[in-house]
């Protein structure tokens, strides 16, 4: 068992992955894609296969679904998924414990908030318009906003440019191997969310209740109980 320890670091921005980090939306995406596929060509896939390929792995939904549909089906499937996903999200999604409190502390300390996701901007907006109750993030980097997707460092390099904050003051929260690799390759401190998977990052937390933000002489500090 890994020994718990308290870690304190100066911080000026927090960057969050969306799916699996802000909320457990990965299974909701999988179900939305499965329903969309079925509505277009009456085929289904095992949700665990999607999660392994697109969440634990680096495949895009389009690459994964290529094995279940004809090329001409893609636009119809994607359109149907966009229709289905917001409703499923509203029914099933809840924010990761402790996130609301951490976001409130960040706002009080003038710590910027970034969203860095491999999902479409539309999917990110669906979450922000749904279970997200805090002020809007300072920046959003979605799938189409960087030259390449995670595990490439480009999504987080894009976030650094938009935030205009030195890397040493930005802390990232991620739950997947591809996201952690992306953040660390961009030179950022990354904290892994969740204890179910093997430790992939240097620091790991159970959920956001392991984090708090305080200020001293106008400098915010993030305190993390690592696991």
MIPAKE-69103 format. One record per residue (C-alpha): x, y, z. Coordinates in steps of 0.02 Angstrom, whole numbers, plus 50000, padded with zeros to 5 digits. Each point is the difference from the previous one (the first is absolute). Example, Ala and Ser with C-alpha at 12.3 -4.5 7.8 and 13.67 -1.06 7.14 Angstrom:
% residues 2
506154977550390500695017249967
% end
This chain:
% residues 227
500005000050000500665017249953500305011350149498955015850006500935016550003499575018449987500705009849854499905019049987500445009849843499745017649933498635000549869499265012749881498964988549890499144983150012499714990149841498714986249994499654985949882498124997449980499514981949972500434989650152500735014850094498695013750020498654986749991499904981549957499365003449824501004986849907498634986750016498715013049947500975003849842500144981449966498134997350020499605015149890501124993549861499254982550017498235006749987500465011049853500804985449907498494989150032498795013449938500965001649836500424981949955499264989150139501714994250062500665000850178501704998650082500564995250174500205015850104501574992950082500814998449828499695018549967500695005050170501574989549975500325006849825499515018350019500285003750184501414988650054500685000149824500225014049874498704995849867498735013249950498154995249997500045001049810501454987849992499144988150121498325000649912500814996849831499944981650047498115000650020499405011049857500275005449821500955016349969498415008449940499144996450167501165010950103499155016849978498314992750048500734991150151500915015650061498435010749978498964987550097501294998950139499975018950019498124999050019500044985950128501475005050110499325015850088498454990750060501004985450068501215012250082498595009350088499284983550064501604991550060501475011750027500545007050168501585009650037501454991350085499915002350190500905015550062500065008849831498705013250040500935004950158501705000349913499335011149860499285012050128501685001050089500875002949834498845014249956500255008350170501894998849976499945006449819500674983449935499574997649816499044984749941500354991049836499064985749918501084989049889499034986049918500114987649857498125001749978499165012249883499655017650059498164995649985500204985750125500975011250119498645013249988498684986950039500864996450165500275018450040498175003449965499484985150106500794993850162501375013550003499375013650118501565010850020500495015349901500514996349819501824994549979501265012949942500454989649849499434984349910501124989349891498924987049913500414986849870500075011849851500995013650089501734992249991501014992249857499944982650078499074991250140500584992450163501224991650033500875013449896500545014750108499175012249879498335001850092500895005550158501255010749906498515008849923499275002550174501635007450064500025012549856498205005150029500225001550188501635009749981500584992850166501694991650028499944981050000500654998950178498415008350065498774988749907499364983950077499064987249894498724986950055499844984849887499364982250018500684990949846501704994649936499835010549843499525015650097501374998050128501294997549863499355015449909500145011150153501694993850057500725001049824499475018349999501055002950157498535001450121499724992650172498644986949981498964992250138499134983749962498194998750053499364983450067500764985350092499224986049897501344999749865501884997650025500985015650045500535008549838500475017250064501175005350139498545006350103498284992050021498405004450092498374990950034498935015149951500015018950019499644999050185501874996550012500365017849937499845017650070500595017449953500615013250122500905016649976501495007850085500595017649957498874999649846500824983949937498794985449986500594982750053499264983249957500094987150138499774981949945499854984350104500864987649886499654981350008
% end
